[in-house]
Amino acid sequence: MKRLLILLLVLIFLATALFAQKPVQKTIKPLNEAELPRGTGTIAIVDVNLIDGNGGKAIPNASVLVKGDKIIAAGPSKSIQIPEGAKIIQGKGMSLLPGLIDSHFHIDGAEDLPSIFLQNGITSIRDPGLWIEVYDQVRKSGKYNPRLFLSGPHLDGSPPAYPNDAYVVRDEAEAVRQVNEVADQGSTVIKIYFRTPPGMIKAITDAAHKRGIPVTGHLEITEAKHAIEAGLDGIEHITSFGLSLTPKREAEKYRQGMLADNNYRKQGRYESWAAIDLNSPAADSLTRFLVRKGTFVSPTLAVFEYQSGPGTIDSIKLKGFDKMMKLTAKLQKEGVNIVVGSHSMVPYAEKGWAYQREMELFVESGISNAAVIHAATMENARFFRIDNYLGSIEKGKLADLILVKGNPLEDIKVMRNIEKVMINGVFVR
């Protein structure tokens, strides 16, 4: 009896310790949830090619029923009974997908950009590093906007890389206080920038996780494995893995160059990446580590894209960018959680189309069309912690949907052929 009591006490102690260490998990909500339109009627989208976001095969000749702001049925048309009085949308020759989710959006001083992105099929955006107040005018504009998942300013060390978008943290107490202040404002994520002292990352992630908020980071001069071990949930930019893949001596040269001048990266990152060996044990080790940790990676390839053209060709940039693309494909194929982030304004896309260019670059890297769509929808929903109500076309989920002309599983460029966009059961295009 005594042994049984001791065993019971040990089990209680272990369970208590495990519970105490487990981060708080909560469903994240957009800051503008109350401002979004909300459907009231019943809509049937019929005879459509259904790509539900879960990564499986498309369902041809499918129908989806929306009542109010929710999906109430989805599947083969023969299995869906359309209620009397429903508004019918003919989807023949088109594909229906979940609304696209953008993990890395920057407003860049263009207050019309969120609305433009929504018109182009992106129904949720996350700005990982800007004062929440900057979006006040966007929210008051009267325009339809996507769901806004905002972070507040990114946390950076001194001198900050982007002073207007940063909150400079000088010690752990200051960092923790800032995390709690933006959490009180409704922050949906915390972003760490590359000058944040590595020793502060754990304090920041611990504070954020207590509030149920994920933490992501643009690292560049911090070793990614160390930051992830400290609690980082996501990585912004494929270039954040540079130090993990570069020999120590060369990595330190790059790091010191960045510490001396932020602009060093403009050419330095391409020089560094051109020399990386993606078949090395370091690359394989990094891949296994990211899979084991369940880390989300938003590569933002489009902002680094370099194309050869007339005139002098920068072979270093060409080679460096090719390595970035190849690593992205390697990580995805090995099981890393890759998601789609646009960076909003990129060199080879017109205003409003950066997200589609990012999807196209994923395919050009060697990732399948189906995997790209999954990364743009359900994987991003998991990264945002909104997968219980968005990210896929399933009964009970909110009706954020897009109709595109053609089949993006056959040609990813079809994602530019936006016919209709629905958010919360309301067509906004």
VEXDREN-2710 file (C-alpha; in Angstrom, 1 decimal):
% VEXDREN-2710
k/r/px/py/pz
1/MET/0.0/0.0/0.0
2/LYS/2.9/2.3/0.9
3/ARG/4.6/1.6/-2.4
4/LEU/1.4/2.3/-4.3
5/LEU/1.0/5.6/-2.6
6/ILE/4.5/6.6/-3.4
7/LEU/4.0/5.6/-7.0
8/LEU/0.8/7.7/-7.2
9/LEU/2.6/10.7/-5.8
10/VAL/5.4/10.4/-8.3
11/LEU/2.9/10.2/-11.1
12/ILE/1.1/13.3/-9.9
13/PHE/4.4/15.1/-9.6
14/LEU/5.4/14.2/-13.2
15/ALA/2.0/15.1/-14.6
16/THR/2.0/18.4/-12.8
17/ALA/5.6/19.2/-14.1
18/LEU/4.6/18.2/-17.6
19/PHE/1.5/20.4/-17.5
20/ALA/3.4/23.3/-16.1
21/GLN/5.9/23.2/-19.0
22/LYS/3.3/22.8/-21.8
23/PRO/2.8/26.1/-23.7
24/VAL/-0.7/27.6/-23.7
25/GLN/-2.5/26.8/-26.9
26/LYS/-5.3/29.0/-28.0
27/THR/-7.2/29.7/-31.2
28/ILE/-5.9/32.9/-32.8
29/LYS/-8.4/35.5/-34.1
30/PRO/-7.9/38.3/-36.5
31/LEU/-8.0/41.8/-35.1
32/ASN/-10.7/42.9/-37.6
33/GLU/-13.0/40.0/-37.0
34/ALA/-15.9/42.2/-35.9
35/GLU/-15.5/44.4/-39.1
36/LEU/-15.7/41.6/-41.6
37/PRO/-18.8/41.1/-43.7
38/ARG/-21.0/38.2/-42.7
39/GLY/-23.2/36.1/-45.0
40/THR/-26.9/35.7/-44.3
41/GLY/-28.3/33.6/-47.1
42/THR/-27.6/30.1/-48.6
43/ILE/-25.3/29.8/-51.6
44/ALA/-24.6/26.6/-53.6
45/ILE/-21.5/26.5/-55.7
46/VAL/-22.1/23.6/-58.1
47/ASP/-20.3/21.5/-60.8
48/VAL/-16.9/22.7/-59.6
49/ASN/-13.5/21.1/-59.4
50/LEU/-13.0/21.0/-55.6
51/ILE/-9.5/21.4/-54.1
52/ASP/-10.2/21.3/-50.4
53/GLY/-6.8/22.4/-49.1
54/ASN/-6.0/19.1/-47.2
55/GLY/-3.5/18.0/-49.8
56/GLY/-5.5/15.2/-51.4
57/LYS/-6.8/14.7/-54.9
58/ALA/-9.4/17.2/-56.3
59/ILE/-13.0/16.2/-56.4
60/PRO/-14.5/16.8/-59.9
61/ASN/-18.1/17.8/-60.4
62/ALA/-18.4/18.8/-56.7
63/SER/-20.7/21.2/-54.9
64/VAL/-20.3/23.3/-51.8
65/LEU/-23.1/24.7/-49.7
66/VAL/-22.6/27.8/-47.7
67/LYS/-25.2/29.0/-45.1
68/GLY/-24.6/32.4/-43.5
69/ASP/-20.8/32.5/-42.9
70/LYS/-20.2/28.7/-42.7
71/ILE/-19.7/25.8/-45.0
72/ILE/-22.5/23.3/-44.3
73/ALA/-21.7/20.7/-47.0
74/ALA/-18.9/19.8/-49.5
75/GLY/-18.5/16.9/-51.8
76/PRO/-19.5/15.2/-55.0
77/SER/-22.6/17.0/-56.5
78/LYS/-24.6/13.8/-56.4
79/SER/-24.3/13.6/-52.6
80/ILE/-25.3/17.3/-52.0
81/GLN/-28.9/18.2/-51.7
82/ILE/-29.4/21.9/-52.6
83/PRO/-32.1/23.5/-50.5
84/GLU/-34.9/25.4/-52.1
85/GLY/-34.2/29.1/-52.4
86/ALA/-30.4/28.8/-52.4
87/LYS/-28.5/31.1/-54.7
88/ILE/-26.7/28.9/-57.2
89/ILE/-23.3/29.7/-58.6
90/GLN/-22.3/27.7/-61.6
91/GLY/-18.7/26.5/-61.3
92/LYS/-18.2/24.5/-64.5
93/GLY/-14.7/24.9/-65.9
94/MET/-13.5/26.4/-62.6
95/SER/-11.8/25.2/-59.4
96/LEU/-12.9/26.0/-55.9
97/LEU/-10.2/26.4/-53.2
98/PRO/-10.0/27.7/-49.6
99/GLY/-9.1/31.4/-49.4
100/LEU/-5.3/31.8/-49.6
101/ILE/-3.4/32.7/-46.4
102/ASP/-0.3/35.0/-46.5
103/SER/2.2/34.3/-43.8
104/HIS/4.4/37.3/-44.6
105/PHE/2.6/40.5/-45.7
106/HIS/4.0/44.0/-45.5
107/ILE/1.7/47.0/-46.2
108/ASP/4.7/49.1/-47.4
109/GLY/2.9/52.4/-47.0
110/ALA/0.2/51.3/-49.5
111/GLU/-3.1/51.4/-47.6
112/ASP/-5.0/49.9/-50.6
113/LEU/-2.7/46.8/-50.7
114/PRO/-4.7/44.6/-48.3
115/SER/-7.9/45.2/-50.3
116/ILE/-6.1/44.4/-53.6
117/PHE/-4.7/41.2/-52.1
118/LEU/-8.3/40.2/-51.1
119/GLN/-9.5/40.8/-54.6
120/ASN/-6.7/38.5/-55.8
121/GLY/-7.8/35.6/-53.6
122/ILE/-5.8/36.2/-50.3
123/THR/-8.4/36.2/-47.6
124/SER/-6.1/36.2/-44.6
125/ILE/-2.8/38.1/-44.2
126/ARG/-0.3/38.3/-41.4
127/ASP/2.0/41.3/-41.0
128/PRO/4.9/40.0/-39.0
129/GLY/6.4/43.3/-37.8
130/LEU/4.6/46.6/-37.9
131/TRP/2.9/48.8/-35.3
132/ILE/-0.7/47.6/-35.1
133/GLU/-1.9/51.3/-35.2
134/VAL/-0.6/51.6/-38.8
135/TYR/-3.6/49.5/-39.9
136/ASP/-6.2/51.9/-38.3
137/GLN/-6.8/53.7/-41.6
138/VAL/-7.1/50.5/-43.5
139/ARG/-9.7/49.3/-41.1
140/LYS/-11.6/52.6/-41.3
141/SER/-11.4/52.8/-45.1
142/GLY/-14.8/51.2/-45.8
143/LYS/-13.2/48.7/-48.2
144/TYR/-13.4/45.0/-48.0
145/ASN/-10.2/43.7/-46.4
146/PRO/-8.8/40.3/-45.7
147/ARG/-8.6/38.9/-42.1
148/LEU/-5.8/40.9/-40.4
149/PHE/-3.4/38.9/-38.3
150/LEU/-1.0/41.5/-36.9
151/SER/2.0/41.3/-34.7
152/GLY/3.0/44.7/-33.5
153/PRO/6.6/45.9/-34.2
154/HIS/9.2/43.3/-34.5
155/LEU/11.7/43.0/-31.6
156/ASP/15.2/44.0/-32.6
157/GLY/18.5/44.9/-30.9
158/SER/20.4/48.1/-31.3
159/PRO/20.8/49.6/-33.8
160/PRO/17.6/48.2/-35.4
161/ALA/17.6/47.3/-39.0
162/TYR/14.3/49.1/-39.6
163/PRO/13.8/51.7/-36.9
164/ASN/10.2/52.6/-37.9
165/ASP/9.0/49.0/-37.7
166/ALA/10.9/47.9/-34.6
167/TYR/10.8/47.9/-30.9
168/VAL/14.3/47.9/-29.5
169/VAL/14.8/45.5/-26.6
170/ARG/17.8/46.1/-24.3
171/ASP/17.2/43.4/-21.8
172/GLU/14.9/40.5/-21.0
173/ALA/12.5/42.5/-18.8
174/GLU/12.0/45.0/-21.6
175/ALA/11.4/42.3/-24.1
176/VAL/8.8/40.4/-21.9
177/ARG/7.0/43.7/-21.2
178/GLN/6.7/44.4/-24.9
179/VAL/5.4/40.9/-25.6
180/ASN/2.6/41.3/-23.0
181/GLU/1.7/44.8/-24.2
182/VAL/1.2/43.8/-27.8
183/ALA/-0.6/40.6/-26.6
184/ASP/-3.0/42.9/-24.8
185/GLN/-3.6/44.8/-28.1
186/GLY/-4.5/41.6/-29.8
187/SER/-1.2/40.6/-31.4
188/THR/-1.4/37.2/-33.2
189/VAL/2.3/36.5/-33.4
190/ILE/5.6/37.9/-32.2
191/LYS/8.4/38.4/-34.6
192/ILE/12.1/38.5/-33.6
193/TYR/14.5/40.4/-35.9
194/PHE/18.1/39.5/-36.5
195/ARG/19.7/42.0/-34.1
196/THR/17.8/40.6/-31.1
197/PRO/20.5/39.2/-28.8
198/PRO/20.3/35.4/-28.9
199/GLY/20.1/35.2/-25.1
200/MET/16.8/37.1/-25.1
201/ILE/15.0/34.7/-27.5
202/LYS/14.1/32.2/-24.8
203/ALA/12.7/34.9/-22.6
204/ILE/10.6/36.2/-25.5
205/THR/9.3/32.8/-26.6
206/ASP/8.4/31.9/-23.0
207/ALA/6.5/35.1/-22.5
208/ALA/4.6/34.7/-25.8
209/HIS/3.8/31.1/-25.3
210/LYS/2.3/31.9/-21.9
211/ARG/-0.1/34.2/-23.8
212/GLY/-0.8/31.5/-26.4
213/ILE/1.0/33.4/-29.2
214/PRO/3.5/31.8/-31.6
215/VAL/6.9/33.4/-32.2
216/THR/8.6/33.6/-35.6
217/GLY/11.9/35.1/-36.6
218/HIS/14.1/36.6/-39.3
219/LEU/17.4/35.4/-38.1
220/GLU/20.2/35.9/-40.7
221/ILE/23.0/36.3/-38.1
222/THR/21.7/34.0/-35.5
223/GLU/22.1/30.2/-35.9
224/ALA/18.6/28.9/-36.6
225/LYS/18.9/25.7/-34.6
226/HIS/19.8/27.7/-31.5
227/ALA/16.8/30.0/-31.9
228/ILE/14.5/27.1/-32.5
229/GLU/15.8/25.2/-29.4
230/ALA/15.0/28.4/-27.5
231/GLY/11.4/28.1/-28.5
232/LEU/11.0/29.7/-31.9
233/ASP/7.9/28.3/-33.8
234/GLY/8.6/29.7/-37.3
235/ILE/11.3/31.0/-39.5
236/GLU/10.9/33.9/-41.9
237/HIS/12.9/33.8/-45.1
238/ILE/15.0/30.9/-46.4
239/THR/18.1/33.1/-45.9
240/SER/17.7/32.7/-42.2
241/PHE/19.4/29.3/-42.6
242/GLY/22.6/30.7/-44.0
243/LEU/24.7/30.4/-40.8
244/SER/23.4/26.8/-40.3
245/LEU/24.8/25.8/-43.7
246/THR/28.0/27.8/-43.9
247/PRO/31.4/26.8/-42.5
248/LYS/32.0/28.5/-39.2
249/ARG/34.8/30.8/-40.4
250/GLU/32.8/32.1/-43.4
251/ALA/29.7/32.3/-41.3
252/GLU/31.4/34.6/-38.8
253/LYS/32.7/36.8/-41.6
254/TYR/29.1/37.3/-42.9
255/ARG/27.8/37.8/-39.3
256/GLN/30.4/40.5/-38.6
257/GLY/29.7/42.2/-41.9
258/MET/26.0/42.4/-41.0
259/LEU/26.7/43.7/-37.5
260/ALA/28.8/46.5/-39.1
261/ASP/26.3/47.4/-41.8
262/ASN/22.8/46.1/-42.5
263/ASN/23.3/46.7/-46.2
264/TYR/26.1/44.1/-46.3
265/ARG/23.4/41.4/-46.9
266/LYS/22.3/42.9/-50.2
267/GLN/25.1/41.3/-52.0
268/GLY/26.7/39.3/-49.1
269/ARG/23.8/36.9/-48.8
270/TYR/24.1/35.9/-52.4
271/GLU/27.8/35.4/-52.1
272/SER/27.3/33.2/-49.0
273/TRP/24.5/31.2/-50.6
274/ALA/26.3/30.6/-53.8
275/ALA/29.0/28.7/-51.9
276/ILE/26.5/26.5/-49.8
277/ASP/26.6/22.8/-50.4
278/LEU/23.1/21.4/-50.2
279/ASN/24.3/17.8/-50.3
280/SER/26.4/18.3/-47.2
281/PRO/25.8/16.6/-43.8
282/ALA/24.9/20.1/-42.4
283/ALA/22.0/20.4/-44.9
284/ASP/20.7/17.0/-44.0
285/SER/21.1/17.6/-40.3
286/LEU/19.2/20.9/-40.6
287/THR/16.4/19.2/-42.5
288/ARG/16.0/16.4/-39.9
289/PHE/16.1/19.0/-37.1
290/LEU/13.3/21.1/-38.6
291/VAL/11.1/18.0/-39.2
292/ARG/11.6/16.8/-35.6
293/LYS/10.8/20.3/-34.2
294/GLY/7.8/20.8/-36.4
295/THR/9.1/24.3/-37.3
296/PHE/7.2/26.3/-39.9
297/VAL/9.3/27.9/-42.7
298/SER/8.1/30.8/-44.9
299/PRO/10.8/31.0/-47.6
300/THR/9.6/34.3/-49.3
301/LEU/11.6/33.3/-52.4
302/ALA/10.0/36.1/-54.5
303/VAL/11.7/38.9/-52.6
304/PHE/15.2/37.3/-53.3
305/GLU/14.4/36.3/-56.9
306/TYR/17.1/37.2/-59.5
307/GLN/16.6/36.6/-63.2
308/SER/19.1/36.7/-66.0
309/GLY/18.3/39.3/-68.7
310/PRO/19.9/41.5/-71.3
311/GLY/23.2/43.1/-70.3
312/THR/25.6/42.0/-67.6
313/ILE/24.5/39.0/-65.6
314/ASP/25.4/38.7/-61.9
315/SER/26.3/35.0/-61.8
316/ILE/26.7/35.1/-58.1
317/LYS/23.2/36.3/-57.5
318/LEU/21.9/33.7/-60.1
319/LYS/23.7/30.9/-58.3
320/GLY/22.8/32.1/-54.8
321/PHE/19.1/32.3/-55.6
322/ASP/19.1/28.9/-57.3
323/LYS/20.5/27.4/-54.0
324/MET/17.6/29.1/-52.1
325/MET/15.1/27.5/-54.4
326/LYS/16.7/24.1/-54.1
327/LEU/16.8/24.2/-50.3
328/THR/13.1/25.2/-50.2
329/ALA/12.2/22.1/-52.3
330/LYS/14.5/19.9/-50.3
331/LEU/12.9/20.9/-47.0
332/GLN/9.4/20.4/-48.3
333/LYS/10.1/17.0/-49.8
334/GLU/11.7/15.8/-46.6
335/GLY/8.6/16.8/-44.5
336/VAL/9.4/20.3/-43.2
337/ASN/6.3/22.5/-42.7
338/ILE/6.7/24.9/-45.7
339/VAL/4.2/27.8/-46.0
340/VAL/3.6/30.6/-48.5
341/GLY/4.4/34.2/-47.7
342/SER/4.4/37.0/-50.3
343/HIS/6.5/39.8/-48.9
344/SER/3.9/42.0/-50.7
345/MET/6.2/43.9/-53.0
346/VAL/8.8/41.8/-55.0
347/PRO/11.0/42.4/-58.0
348/TYR/9.3/40.3/-60.6
349/ALA/5.6/40.7/-59.8
350/GLU/3.2/43.6/-60.4
351/LYS/1.4/45.2/-57.5
352/GLY/-0.9/42.7/-55.8
353/TRP/0.5/39.6/-57.4
354/ALA/3.5/38.8/-55.2
355/TYR/1.7/35.9/-53.6
356/GLN/1.0/34.2/-56.9
357/ARG/4.6/34.7/-57.9
358/GLU/5.7/33.0/-54.7
359/MET/3.5/30.0/-55.6
360/GLU/5.0/29.8/-59.0
361/LEU/8.5/29.9/-57.7
362/PHE/7.7/27.0/-55.4
363/VAL/6.7/25.0/-58.4
364/GLU/9.8/26.1/-60.4
365/SER/11.8/24.9/-57.4
366/GLY/10.4/21.4/-57.8
367/ILE/7.5/21.3/-55.4
368/SER/4.2/19.8/-56.7
369/ASN/1.3/22.0/-57.4
370/ALA/-0.8/20.1/-54.9
371/ALA/1.8/20.7/-52.2
372/VAL/2.0/24.4/-53.0
373/ILE/-1.7/24.8/-52.6
374/HIS/-1.6/22.8/-49.3
375/ALA/1.2/25.1/-48.1
376/ALA/-0.9/28.2/-49.1
377/THR/-4.0/27.0/-47.2
378/MET/-4.0/24.3/-44.5
379/GLU/-0.3/24.5/-43.6
380/ASN/-0.6/28.3/-43.2
381/ALA/-3.7/27.8/-41.1
382/ARG/-1.8/25.5/-38.8
383/PHE/1.1/28.1/-38.6
384/PHE/-1.5/30.8/-37.7
385/ARG/-3.3/28.4/-35.3
386/ILE/-6.6/29.0/-37.1
387/ASP/-6.9/25.5/-38.6
388/ASN/-10.0/24.7/-36.6
389/TYR/-12.0/27.3/-38.5
390/LEU/-10.0/28.1/-41.7
391/GLY/-7.6/26.5/-44.2
392/SER/-9.8/23.9/-45.8
393/ILE/-13.2/23.4/-47.3
394/GLU/-15.0/21.3/-44.7
395/LYS/-18.3/21.3/-43.0
396/GLY/-18.4/23.7/-40.1
397/LYS/-15.5/25.9/-41.2
398/LEU/-15.9/29.5/-42.2
399/ALA/-16.7/30.2/-45.8
400/ASP/-13.5/31.8/-47.1
401/LEU/-13.4/30.5/-50.7
402/ILE/-12.0/31.4/-54.1
403/LEU/-13.1/30.4/-57.6
404/VAL/-10.4/30.3/-60.3
405/LYS/-10.9/29.6/-64.0
406/GLY/-9.1/26.4/-64.8
407/ASN/-7.3/23.8/-62.8
408/PRO/-4.2/25.0/-60.7
409/LEU/-3.3/21.3/-60.0
410/GLU/-2.3/21.2/-63.7
411/ASP/-1.0/24.8/-64.1
412/ILE/-0.2/26.9/-61.0
413/LYS/-0.5/30.1/-63.1
414/VAL/-4.2/29.5/-63.1
415/MET/-4.1/31.0/-59.6
416/ARG/-4.0/34.4/-61.3
417/ASN/-7.4/33.7/-63.0
418/ILE/-9.5/34.8/-60.0
419/GLU/-13.2/34.7/-60.8
420/LYS/-14.8/35.1/-57.4
421/VAL/-13.6/35.7/-53.8
422/MET/-15.8/34.9/-50.8
423/ILE/-15.0/35.9/-47.2
424/ASN/-17.3/34.9/-44.3
425/GLY/-19.9/33.8/-46.8
426/VAL/-20.0/37.1/-48.8
427/PHE/-18.7/37.5/-52.3
428/VAL/-16.4/40.5/-52.4
429/ARG/-15.3/40.2/-56.1
END
